[in-house]
Amino acid sequence: MKKIVIISGISGAGKTTVSNILEDNGYRCIDSYPPELFRDLLDLIEKDDSSKYQSVALTISLSDLEKYQSLLKNSDIKPSLILIDADKDTIINRYKFTRRVHPLLISNVADSLSEAIDIEKNILNNYKKQARLIDTSNLNQKQLKEKLNKALTNQKEANLSLSFISFGFKNGIPSDGDNVFDVRFLDNPFYVDKLKNKTGNDKAVREFVLNSPRTQKYLKKLISYIDFMLKSYDKEEKRHLTICIGCTGGRHRSVTIANYLYKHYENTYPCYIRHRELNK
């Protein structure tokens, strides 16, 4: 059976990376294929008996997606649609890093990068229900491969995935947080000389924070609250929840608690973790 995958989504979210992964898996990948030539390609795929077009992946822009779907209406080929997304701040940071220009700015459809992202987000929302959506905001290469494999093999996933982000309040609250929890009231390892230069990833700091009776009491209440919240979210259409844990500098207490929550939920939900201040 021939496998056809259409990859689309927000510019800068990782469509090219997904295409490269599929190419490594034996797909014949075609980037930015013109919709005007799509009928010819469909005929070629349908008639070809060789192995050349058994697995094909097309990377297309969101603006062309409607044209492709119209052309597919009268075809026996029913491709899998994979939509690639990421939060707005992540997209902006990626463009700053690569110094590339958004396609909608080049075509004068948008006047700013922020406006260009908003336009594409609105288009993407129209196709979410008919596609597999992959949010790459907090995914590394391995995690992206796993998500893509599940999407293509129709493996059932939990309705909701979780991201845990540790941060320092002195550097501002993450803009993509759905829930923000303040742990600055917990005993601070920063004021212990032998722990000051360590982080919550170190065993000594972890034990200092977690062995505190105050921390144990807090975690019991926090997990009870999160469990209640997750049961409600899991029944809704929300696919991803970002939980931010903040302390003063974002290196000791918040890292420890974020790691603890990640370990607590990783066998129940797809989980991701990022320590904002440690990654700088």
N, C-alpha and C positions, 0 to 999 in steps of 0.2 A: 504493500500500500504506500502510495506516494505521500510524503509529508511536506506540507507547505506552511511556512510560518511568516506572518507579517509582523514586523517590529515597528512600532511607532511610539510617540510620546513626546515629552518636553525636551526641547533642545538643551543639551548639556546634562541631561539626566543619566546618560550612559547607553544610548542606542548602539553606538559603535562598539563599545565594550561587549555588549550582548551579542552583536554580530560576530565579533572575533571568537567568542566562546563557542558559538554554534559552528563556526568554520573549523575550529579545532575538533569538533565532534562529527565532522564529515558532511556538514551542510554546504551547499553551493550558495554563497552569500552574494547578494546584489544590492548595492547601495544607491539610493536616490533614483530608482528606476522610474522613467517617465510614465505616467498613467496612460498617455496616448499610445504607448507601445505595449501595454499590459495584455491586450487581447492576443497579440502575436505570441507573447510569452506563454500565455495559458494554453494556446494551441500546441506550442512546442512541448510543454510539460505533459499535456494529455496524450500526445501521439508518440512521444519518445519512449522506446523500449529499453534503452540502455540504462546504466546506473547513474548517468550524468545528472539527471534531473529527478532522482528519487527523493532527495531531501533538499529543499530550496528555502532560503530565508531572504525576504525582501525588507530592506530598511527604508521606510518612507516617512515623509513629514506629516504632521497632523493635518495640515491644510489640504493634503492630497487624499486623505483617508476616505472621505465621502465618495470621491471619484472611483477609487478602487472597489469600494463596497458595491457601488452601482454596477460596475463591470462584472462582479462576481455573482450577481443575482441569477444569471442564466447559465452558470457554469456548474459542472458536476464536482468541481474542486471546492472543498470547504476548508480553507486555511485556519490555523490557530492564530488568534490575534493577541499579541503581547504588548501591553502598554507600559512604558518606562516613565516613572515619575520620581521627583525628589522635592524636598521643601524649598521654598523660595530663597532662603539664605544660602543653602547649599549650592543652588544653581548660580547665584551671584558670585559666590566665592570661587567656584570652578572657572567661571569666565574671567575673573580677575587673575587667577593663577595661569590660565592658558593664554590670556590676552587675545582671545578670539572674539569675533563680532557675531552677535545673534543674527540668524537669518532674517528675522522680521525687521531688524534695523537696516540691514543691507537693502531690503526691498522697500524700505520707507513705509512699512505698515505700522510700525511703532516708533515713538520718539525717544524712548528710553528702554534700558534693559528691563527695568521693573514692569513697565507697561507690556513689553513683549512677552514676559513670563506670564502675566495675568491673562493675556489673550489666549495663549496656548493652554493654560489651566482651564479656562472656560470651555475650550474645544474638547479637551480630554474628558471633562466631566460628562459629555454627551455619550461617550463610548464605554464608560467604566463597567456597565452592567453586562456588556457583551464581550468582555475581554478578561484576560488574566493580567492583573495590575501588579507591578513590582516597584516598590519604593526603594531607591538606592541610597537614600540620605545617609544611613548609618551602616551600609553593607561593605564588607571587604570583598576581595575577589572570590574567596572560597564560599562565602555566604551567598553571593550573587549567583554563583554556579549552582548551588543547592536549590535556591529559589526558582531559578530558570528550569532546572530539571523537573521539579515538582509541577511547575506550570505546564510543561510540555507532556508530561506523563499523566496529567490529571490526578495526581496524588492529592488526597484530601488534606487540607491544612486547617489548623484552628482559624476561626473567623477573625481572630484578633492577634496581632503580634505586638510585642512590647519593646520599647527602647528605654534604657536607663542612662541618664546623663548626669554626671557629677560636675559641679561648677562652684566657683567662688563668687559670692555676692559682690565683692569689691570690683569685679570685672563685669557686672551686669547679669541679669537673668536671661537665659537662652530664649530666643524669640519663638522657637518651635515647641516649647513645652506645653503639654495639655494640663499637667498637674505639677505644681512646684511645692516641695517640702523643705522646710528650713530646719537644719539640725545644728544650728549655732549654739543651742542651749546645752549640747552634750559636752562632756569634759574634753578639753582641747589638747591633743598631743604636742602641739606646737610649743607649749610652755614646758615641755619635758626635754631637757637637753639632749638626751640620747635618741629622742624621737623626732626632734625638730626638723632634721634634714632628710627624714624618711617620708614615705607616702602611705596611703591606705592600702597599697598593694603589698606592703611589707608586713610580715607576720607580727612583728612587735607592735606596730601601730594598730593592726587589726585586733589583736588581743586586748590592747589597752582600751580601745573603743567598745568592743563587743562585750567585754567582761564586766563593764559597768552596769550595776543594777538599773540605773536610769535608762541606759540604752536598751536593756532587755525589756523593760516595761514599755518603752516607746515602740520598739519593733513589734511587740504583740498587738498594740493598738493600731499601728500603721498597717500591718499586714491584714488585720481584720477589716480596716477601711478599704484597702486596695482590693481585697477579695470581693467585698460587697460591690464596689465600683465595676470590677471586671465582669461580674455576672450580668450586670445591666448592659454594659457596652457590648458584650459578646452576642447579645440578642439583636443588636442594632446593626446597621450597615457599616459602622466604623471599622476600618481594617487595621489601623495602627494607632497605638497610644504611646505618647512620649512622657515619661515620668522623670522629672528633674529633682535632684537632691543637692541642696546648696549648703555650704558652710562659709566661713569668712574667706579663706584663700583657695578653697577647692582642691586641697591636696591630701587632707587627712580624714576628717570625719565623713565628708560627703562621698569620698572615694570608697571608704569602708562600707558605708550603708548601701551605696549603689551596687557594689559587688555582692553584698549579702542578698539584696533583693533579686539580683540577676540569678544567683545560684538557687534561690528559693523557687523561682518561677520557670527556670529554663526547661524543665521536664514537662511543663504543662502548656506553655505557649512558646512560639518562636520568639526568642529574645536576643537583643543586641545591646551592647554597652559601649559607652564612650566617656572618657574622662577629659573634659574640655581643657582644663588647665594643665594637665599632664601631657597633652598632645601638642602643646605650643612649642 
